[in-house]
Amino acid sequence: MHNINLEEDFKLVAQQQRKLNLVMKKGVRKEVLKLLEVEMIYAISNSTWVTPVHVVPPKIWNKSDKE
């Protein structure tokens, strides 16, 4: 089991959930299921250390970037 060493005066910070558009939501679901299948991650029901997923879309090249 993992252990996270903290300073004595730490304070938990709660983050709000962010809504994803339908296309991103489907992509995130697909990737999470893939990671669950290969056991790189595992399901957890309740923890103070769970954090929302942050999606970083790939950079889309436009004409000015290629020049």
Backbone bond lengths (Angstrom), bond angles and torsions (degrees), N, CA, C in turn:
res aa  C-N    CA-C-N  psi(-1)  N-CA   C-N-CA  omega(-1)  CA-C   N-CA-C  phi
1 M - - - 1.457 - - 1.528 108.41 -
2 H 1.307 116.36 145.47 1.455 121.52 -178.93 1.520 111.33 -80.64
3 N 1.307 115.93 150.96 1.456 121.55 177.48 1.527 108.06 -128.78
4 I 1.319 116.12 130.15 1.457 120.69 179.24 1.520 108.30 -108.19
5 N 1.330 116.06 114.14 1.459 120.31 179.73 1.529 109.54 -81.68
6 L 1.309 115.93 127.67 1.460 121.48 -178.20 1.514 110.51 -121.36
7 E 1.312 114.15 157.61 1.460 118.08 172.07 1.525 108.24 -72.65
8 E 1.316 116.94 159.24 1.463 120.72 -174.75 1.521 112.96 -65.15
9 D 1.312 118.45 -29.08 1.463 120.80 -175.61 1.538 111.93 -102.67
10 F 1.342 117.50 35.88 1.460 120.37 -178.50 1.528 110.83 -73.21
11 K 1.321 115.43 158.32 1.455 121.64 179.20 1.533 107.80 -138.63
12 L 1.344 117.14 126.06 1.453 120.97 177.50 1.524 110.06 -70.65
13 V 1.314 116.42 141.81 1.458 121.22 178.44 1.520 107.97 -121.97
14 A 1.322 115.98 122.66 1.460 120.53 179.10 1.521 109.73 -87.07
15 Q 1.328 116.11 137.13 1.458 120.93 177.52 1.522 108.81 -109.33
16 Q 1.323 115.97 142.58 1.450 120.13 177.51 1.522 109.76 -76.28
17 Q 1.319 115.65 150.46 1.453 119.58 174.93 1.521 108.89 -74.55
18 R 1.308 115.91 144.67 1.459 121.25 178.30 1.518 108.83 -110.80
19 K 1.317 115.83 138.50 1.458 119.71 178.88 1.527 109.70 -80.39
20 L 1.328 115.11 141.30 1.456 121.27 177.34 1.523 108.66 -108.73
21 N 1.329 116.11 148.60 1.459 117.20 173.58 1.523 108.25 -70.46
22 L 1.330 116.46 166.03 1.458 121.65 -171.84 1.527 112.87 -60.33
23 V 1.325 117.17 -40.37 1.475 120.76 -179.48 1.525 110.63 -64.44
24 M 1.337 116.98 -47.02 1.473 120.36 179.48 1.524 110.45 -65.67
25 K 1.319 117.04 -38.79 1.466 121.03 -178.78 1.531 110.59 -61.38
26 K 1.343 116.59 -42.40 1.463 120.32 178.57 1.533 110.84 -65.15
27 G 1.338 116.48 -40.70 1.461 120.25 179.17 1.520 112.40 -65.41
28 V 1.330 116.38 -42.00 1.476 120.73 178.80 1.517 109.77 -64.41
29 R 1.328 116.78 -44.11 1.467 120.64 179.78 1.533 110.64 -59.73
30 K 1.335 116.23 -44.03 1.466 121.11 179.70 1.525 110.88 -60.71
31 E 1.333 117.21 -45.61 1.470 121.07 -179.20 1.528 111.79 -67.12
32 V 1.335 117.29 -40.56 1.468 120.30 179.60 1.525 110.09 -64.95
33 L 1.329 117.53 -43.45 1.461 119.94 178.17 1.524 111.43 -62.49
34 K 1.340 116.55 -37.44 1.460 120.72 177.74 1.536 110.28 -63.89
35 L 1.336 117.33 -43.09 1.467 120.98 179.63 1.529 111.60 -67.82
36 L 1.339 116.97 -36.28 1.465 120.57 175.82 1.526 110.73 -63.71
37 E 1.328 115.83 -41.16 1.461 121.28 -177.44 1.526 112.11 -62.77
38 V 1.325 117.67 -40.01 1.465 120.53 -179.80 1.529 111.99 -89.93
39 E 1.337 116.08 7.49 1.468 124.06 176.74 1.526 113.16 59.81
40 M 1.336 116.95 31.63 1.453 120.37 173.47 1.538 110.01 -78.71
41 I 1.338 115.33 -28.57 1.464 121.97 173.77 1.524 107.15 -129.38
42 Y 1.320 117.25 166.72 1.457 120.44 177.16 1.519 109.01 -140.05
43 A 1.327 115.30 154.64 1.456 121.88 -178.56 1.530 109.59 -70.66
44 I 1.315 115.26 142.81 1.457 121.15 178.74 1.523 107.48 -137.77
45 S 1.318 116.97 136.63 1.462 119.09 -173.35 1.527 113.16 -89.30
46 N 1.319 117.61 -39.24 1.457 118.98 -174.74 1.533 109.68 -154.72
47 S 1.312 115.44 122.21 1.454 120.11 178.46 1.522 109.14 -158.17
48 T 1.315 117.31 146.69 1.462 120.51 176.17 1.520 111.31 -77.19
49 W 1.356 117.70 -8.69 1.458 120.90 -176.76 1.530 113.24 -101.22
50 V 1.317 117.67 3.06 1.464 120.56 178.77 1.522 108.82 -72.62
51 T 1.311 116.69 137.45 1.455 121.47 -178.78 1.523 110.25 -126.25
52 P 1.324 118.09 149.75 1.461 119.99 177.48 1.532 111.02 -64.22
53 V 1.302 115.18 156.59 1.463 121.25 177.32 1.520 108.46 -75.70
54 H 1.325 116.77 134.05 1.459 122.02 175.34 1.525 107.66 -108.96
55 V 1.322 116.02 118.30 1.453 121.14 -177.45 1.520 109.42 -97.02
56 V 1.316 115.35 127.43 1.464 121.23 175.95 1.525 106.59 -116.83
57 P 1.333 116.58 103.92 1.471 118.20 -178.70 1.518 110.89 -68.00
58 P 1.336 116.54 152.25 1.463 119.07 179.09 1.523 110.76 -66.36
59 K 1.320 115.74 152.59 1.453 120.51 179.66 1.525 109.13 -69.63
60 I 1.309 115.97 132.69 1.454 121.21 178.68 1.523 107.46 -98.99
61 W 1.316 115.51 123.22 1.465 120.29 -177.88 1.514 109.64 -78.44
62 N 1.317 114.77 139.08 1.461 119.02 171.29 1.519 108.42 -121.06
63 K 1.325 117.27 176.65 1.467 120.80 -175.30 1.518 113.20 -57.83
64 S 1.314 117.72 -40.22 1.469 119.86 -175.92 1.516 111.96 -67.80
65 D 1.335 118.77 -28.87 1.467 121.67 179.14 1.533 111.88 -73.00
66 K 1.321 117.64 -29.50 1.459 121.42 -176.05 1.536 112.32 -79.38
67 E 1.300 117.99 -19.30 1.459 121.06 -176.00 1.504 112.20 -79.91
